[in-house]
Amino acid sequence: MVPMSAYLGTMAILPRPSSPRVAWRDAVSFMRQRRPHQIVFMALAIAIPLLVIGGFVNEFNRTPAWKEPEVMYVQQWTAERTRAEVAAQQKRDLPGELAERKRIADFQAERRAQFKRARDALRNVGIGS
């Protein structure tokens, strides 16, 4: 095994002067040498990643609102059902199924109208094509 070089053992992790007060003064003197636009861009370069990380931390620390689980009831049918019984059950289920389809179609139409209004608003300000 080769021993470490003599200079590596005496190297300081932080350069001198390394007290917080002196480091702060050094940072302030460095900032005074910068132009104003460089300081603004440096602040943006620090702030944007902090905002993104803060958003992720906020999102993952939030507990979702509890909602009651949806219970699905399943009907069991015997294998000896006749076609007439099946047709009668389908007739009884048809109004509910049609109402659900209409509710979904109305929701989709309203959502399309919302997107159309958003598209038209963006076109009015010159963003859309």
ABEGO torsion letter per residue (X at the ends): XBBBBAAAAABBABBOBABAAAAAAAAAAAAAABBAAAAAAAAAAAAAAAAAAAAAAAAAABBBBBBBBBBBBBBBBBAABBAAAAAAAAAAAAAAAAAAAAAAAAAAAAAAAAAAAAAAAAAAAGABX
